[in-house]
Amino acid sequence: MLGLVMADNKSNIPTGRTYLGFALAWTVLFFLVYLICIALFAAGRWEIGLLTILLIVYGFVRHSVWLGKRAKRGLVRRR
């Protein structure tokens, strides 16, 4: 019991840095997927292009919801 330390919940709190990282990461990912999709559509592989778009949108929504749930539970730091 003495060796156990309760995990601090502060490491799970989204901060402005978290949101900035989210915005930058997804901006870069959307740009890369855009370039990939241009190449796929130009090559006539529109099925793979659409699947790529759906997967990136799914990942974005999942990440947004996850971040929103953390904030909604009151885990956002107030200054």
C-alpha positions as protocol buffer text, in pm:
chain_id: "A"
residue {
  index: 1
  type: MET
  ca { x: 0 y: 0 z: 0 }
}
residue {
  index: 2
  type: LEU
  ca { x: 281 y: 242 z: 76 }
}
residue {
  index: 3
  type: GLY
  ca { x: 432 y: 204 z: -268 }
}
residue {
  index: 4
  type: LEU
  ca { x: 109 y: 286 z: -450 }
}
residue {
  index: 5
  type: VAL
  ca { x: 62 y: 639 z: -565 }
}
residue {
  index: 6
  type: MET
  ca { x: -274 y: 757 z: -690 }
}
residue {
  index: 7
  type: ALA
  ca { x: -261 y: 864 z: -1052 }
}
residue {
  index: 8
  type: ASP
  ca { x: -297 y: 1239 z: -1089 }
}
residue {
  index: 9
  type: ASN
  ca { x: -591 y: 1329 z: -1310 }
}
residue {
  index: 10
  type: LYS
  ca { x: -414 y: 1642 z: -1437 }
}
residue {
  index: 11
  type: SER
  ca { x: -235 y: 1446 z: -1707 }
}
residue {
  index: 12
  type: ASN
  ca { x: -573 y: 1371 z: -1867 }
}
residue {
  index: 13
  type: ILE
  ca { x: -687 y: 1734 z: -1879 }
}
residue {
  index: 14
  type: PRO
  ca { x: -703 y: 1898 z: -2222 }
}
residue {
  index: 15
  type: THR
  ca { x: -523 y: 2231 z: -2235 }
}
residue {
  index: 16
  type: GLY
  ca { x: -479 y: 2497 z: -2500 }
}
residue {
  index: 17
  type: ARG
  ca { x: -170 y: 2310 z: -2607 }
}
residue {
  index: 18
  type: THR
  ca { x: -382 y: 1997 z: -2657 }
}
residue {
  index: 19
  type: TYR
  ca { x: -625 y: 2183 z: -2880 }
}
residue {
  index: 20
  type: LEU
  ca { x: -344 y: 2346 z: -3076 }
}
residue {
  index: 21
  type: GLY
  ca { x: -181 y: 2008 z: -3131 }
}
residue {
  index: 22
  type: PHE
  ca { x: -517 y: 1869 z: -3241 }
}
residue {
  index: 23
  type: ALA
  ca { x: -567 y: 2151 z: -3492 }
}
residue {
  index: 24
  type: LEU
  ca { x: -214 y: 2130 z: -3632 }
}
residue {
  index: 25
  type: ALA
  ca { x: -211 y: 1752 z: -3658 }
}
residue {
  index: 26
  type: TRP
  ca { x: -543 y: 1735 z: -3838 }
}
residue {
  index: 27
  type: THR
  ca { x: -455 y: 2023 z: -4069 }
}
residue {
  index: 28
  type: VAL
  ca { x: -143 y: 1836 z: -4181 }
}
residue {
  index: 29
  type: LEU
  ca { x: -330 y: 1504 z: -4208 }
}
residue {
  index: 30
  type: PHE
  ca { x: -611 y: 1656 z: -4414 }
}
residue {
  index: 31
  type: PHE
  ca { x: -357 y: 1816 z: -4648 }
}
residue {
  index: 32
  type: LEU
  ca { x: -170 y: 1488 z: -4695 }
}
residue {
  index: 33
  type: VAL
  ca { x: -491 y: 1297 z: -4757 }
}
residue {
  index: 34
  type: TYR
  ca { x: -596 y: 1566 z: -5004 }
}
residue {
  index: 35
  type: LEU
  ca { x: -274 y: 1514 z: -5201 }
}
residue {
  index: 36
  type: ILE
  ca { x: -310 y: 1136 z: -5188 }
}
residue {
  index: 37
  type: CYS
  ca { x: -671 y: 1156 z: -5302 }
}
residue {
  index: 38
  type: ILE
  ca { x: -581 y: 1379 z: -5596 }
}
residue {
  index: 39
  type: ALA
  ca { x: -336 y: 1113 z: -5710 }
}
residue {
  index: 40
  type: LEU
  ca { x: -585 y: 831 z: -5653 }
}
residue {
  index: 41
  type: PHE
  ca { x: -868 y: 1004 z: -5840 }
}
residue {
  index: 42
  type: ALA
  ca { x: -634 y: 1097 z: -6125 }
}
residue {
  index: 43
  type: ALA
  ca { x: -526 y: 734 z: -6153 }
}
residue {
  index: 44
  type: GLY
  ca { x: -889 y: 623 z: -6175 }
}
residue {
  index: 45
  type: ARG
  ca { x: -889 y: 458 z: -5833 }
}
residue {
  index: 46
  type: TRP
  ca { x: -1191 y: 649 z: -5704 }
}
residue {
  index: 47
  type: GLU
  ca { x: -1304 y: 362 z: -5475 }
}
residue {
  index: 48
  type: ILE
  ca { x: -979 y: 375 z: -5281 }
}
residue {
  index: 49
  type: GLY
  ca { x: -995 y: 755 z: -5279 }
}
residue {
  index: 50
  type: LEU
  ca { x: -1343 y: 753 z: -5128 }
}
residue {
  index: 51
  type: LEU
  ca { x: -1241 y: 493 z: -4871 }
}
residue {
  index: 52
  type: THR
  ca { x: -942 y: 709 z: -4777 }
}
residue {
  index: 53
  type: ILE
  ca { x: -1168 y: 1012 z: -4730 }
}
residue {
  index: 54
  type: LEU
  ca { x: -1413 y: 812 z: -4518 }
}
residue {
  index: 55
  type: LEU
  ca { x: -1136 y: 676 z: -4298 }
}
residue {
  index: 56
  type: ILE
  ca { x: -982 y: 1019 z: -4235 }
}
residue {
  index: 57
  type: VAL
  ca { x: -1323 y: 1168 z: -4153 }
}
residue {
  index: 58
  type: TYR
  ca { x: -1394 y: 877 z: -3916 }
}
residue {
  index: 59
  type: GLY
  ca { x: -1061 y: 932 z: -3740 }
}
residue {
  index: 60
  type: PHE
  ca { x: -1124 y: 1305 z: -3710 }
}
residue {
  index: 61
  type: VAL
  ca { x: -1472 y: 1256 z: -3562 }
}
residue {
  index: 62
  type: ARG
  ca { x: -1349 y: 991 z: -3317 }
}
residue {
  index: 63
  type: HIS
  ca { x: -1064 y: 1215 z: -3199 }
}
residue {
  index: 64
  type: SER
  ca { x: -1298 y: 1517 z: -3170 }
}
residue {
  index: 65
  type: VAL
  ca { x: -1555 y: 1322 z: -2968 }
}
residue {
  index: 66
  type: TRP
  ca { x: -1286 y: 1180 z: -2740 }
}
residue {
  index: 67
  type: LEU
  ca { x: -1144 y: 1526 z: -2673 }
}
residue {
  index: 68
  type: GLY
  ca { x: -1493 y: 1671 z: -2625 }
}
residue {
  index: 69
  type: LYS
  ca { x: -1584 y: 1404 z: -2370 }
}
residue {
  index: 70
  type: ARG
  ca { x: -1275 y: 1487 z: -2167 }
}
residue {
  index: 71
  type: ALA
  ca { x: -1369 y: 1854 z: -2169 }
}
residue {
  index: 72
  type: LYS
  ca { x: -1738 y: 1786 z: -2096 }
}
residue {
  index: 73
  type: ARG
  ca { x: -1654 y: 1585 z: -1785 }
}
residue {
  index: 74
  type: GLY
  ca { x: -1501 y: 1898 z: -1641 }
}
residue {
  index: 75
  type: LEU
  ca { x: -1147 y: 1798 z: -1708 }
}
residue {
  index: 76
  type: VAL
  ca { x: -1062 y: 2130 z: -1871 }
}
residue {
  index: 77
  type: ARG
  ca { x: -828 y: 2345 z: -1669 }
}
residue {
  index: 78
  type: ARG
  ca { x: -969 y: 2680 z: -1572 }
}
residue {
  index: 79
  type: ARG
  ca { x: -734 y: 2974 z: -1535 }
}
